Amino acid sequence: GDENIRDGHDDARQGFETCGVVEFMASHELLTRLTGDPLWADRCEELAFNALPPSLDPSGKAIHYVTSANSVDLDNTPKSDRQFQNSFAMQAYLPGVDQYRCCP
């Protein structure tokens, strides 16, 4: 979810794209089929129950672009420590507003 590399920051700090969670789940499903190892199914289940739901709106019909594991405030206030090269609140939840760059 962190497209930009920032000086002094060498780890994923901002969040994970919703489409990334789904792709990660698809990879784990494929590994389950190829290896027969239930470990991959368990990891897919963890993503399905822990990472995917926070990226959905309350009705489950819309998503937002980036979800942070420790995001406690999805308001419309830009939060910036050079995380994103955007002029808007990247992690805001605004029903009916399409301001995200992908994963519509």
C-alpha positions as CSV (number, residue, x, y, z in Angstrom):
1,G,0.0,0.0,0.0
2,D,3.0,2.4,0.2
3,E,3.8,3.4,-3.3
4,N,6.3,6.0,-2.4
5,I,9.7,5.3,-0.8
6,R,10.6,7.9,1.8
7,D,14.0,8.7,3.3
8,G,14.2,7.3,6.8
9,H,11.3,4.9,6.4
10,D,12.1,1.4,5.1
11,D,9.0,-0.5,6.1
12,A,5.3,-0.5,5.2
13,R,3.9,2.1,7.5
14,Q,0.7,3.6,6.0
15,G,-1.6,0.7,5.2
16,F,-2.5,-2.0,2.7
17,E,-4.6,-1.6,-0.4
18,T,-7.9,-3.5,-0.5
19,C,-7.0,-5.1,-3.8
20,G,-3.7,-6.3,-2.2
21,V,-5.6,-8.1,0.5
22,V,-7.7,-9.9,-2.1
23,E,-4.7,-10.8,-4.2
24,F,-2.9,-12.1,-1.1
25,M,-6.0,-14.3,-0.4
26,A,-6.0,-15.6,-3.9
27,S,-2.3,-16.6,-3.6
28,H,-3.0,-18.4,-0.4
29,E,-6.0,-20.2,-2.0
30,L,-3.8,-21.3,-4.9
31,L,-1.0,-22.5,-2.5
32,T,-3.6,-24.5,-0.5
33,R,-4.7,-26.3,-3.7
34,L,-1.1,-26.9,-4.9
35,T,0.4,-28.1,-1.7
36,G,-2.6,-29.4,0.2
37,D,-1.1,-27.7,3.3
38,P,-3.9,-26.3,5.5
39,L,-1.6,-23.6,6.8
40,W,-2.3,-21.6,3.6
41,A,-6.1,-22.0,4.1
42,D,-5.6,-20.7,7.7
43,R,-3.7,-17.7,6.5
44,C,-6.4,-17.0,3.9
45,E,-9.1,-17.2,6.7
46,E,-7.1,-14.8,8.9
47,L,-7.1,-12.3,6.0
48,A,-10.8,-12.8,5.3
49,F,-11.8,-12.1,8.9
50,N,-9.1,-9.6,10.0
51,A,-7.8,-7.6,7.0
52,L,-10.7,-7.5,4.6
53,P,-13.7,-6.3,6.7
54,P,-12.0,-3.1,7.8
55,S,-11.6,-2.0,4.2
56,L,-15.4,-2.2,3.6
57,D,-18.0,0.3,4.4
58,P,-20.6,-0.6,7.1
59,S,-23.0,-2.0,4.5
60,G,-20.3,-4.1,2.8
61,K,-21.0,-2.6,-0.6
62,A,-18.1,-0.2,-1.0
63,I,-14.4,-0.1,-0.2
64,H,-11.7,2.5,0.5
65,Y,-8.3,2.5,-1.0
66,V,-5.9,2.0,1.9
67,T,-6.6,0.4,5.3
68,S,-4.2,0.8,8.1
69,A,-4.0,-1.8,10.9
70,N,-3.9,0.9,13.5
71,S,-6.3,3.4,11.9
72,V,-8.7,4.6,14.5
73,D,-9.8,7.8,12.7
74,L,-11.1,7.6,9.1
75,D,-12.1,11.2,9.0
76,N,-11.7,13.7,6.1
77,T,-8.6,15.3,7.5
78,P,-5.4,14.9,5.6
79,K,-2.8,13.2,7.8
80,S,0.7,13.7,6.5
81,D,4.2,12.8,7.4
82,R,5.1,12.5,3.7
83,Q,3.0,9.3,3.6
84,F,1.2,10.1,0.4
85,Q,1.6,12.5,-2.5
86,N,-2.0,13.6,-2.4
87,S,-3.8,16.7,-1.5
88,F,-6.8,14.9,0.1
89,A,-7.4,12.6,3.1
90,M,-6.3,9.3,1.6
91,Q,-7.8,7.2,4.4
92,A,-11.1,9.0,4.8
93,Y,-14.3,7.2,4.7
94,L,-16.8,9.3,2.9
95,P,-20.0,7.5,1.8
96,G,-20.8,8.2,-1.8
97,V,-17.6,10.1,-2.6
98,D,-15.2,8.6,-5.1
99,Q,-11.9,10.2,-4.4
100,Y,-9.7,7.1,-4.6
101,R,-7.2,6.3,-7.3
102,C,-8.0,2.7,-7.8
103,C,-10.1,-0.2,-6.5
104,P,-13.5,1.6,-7.2
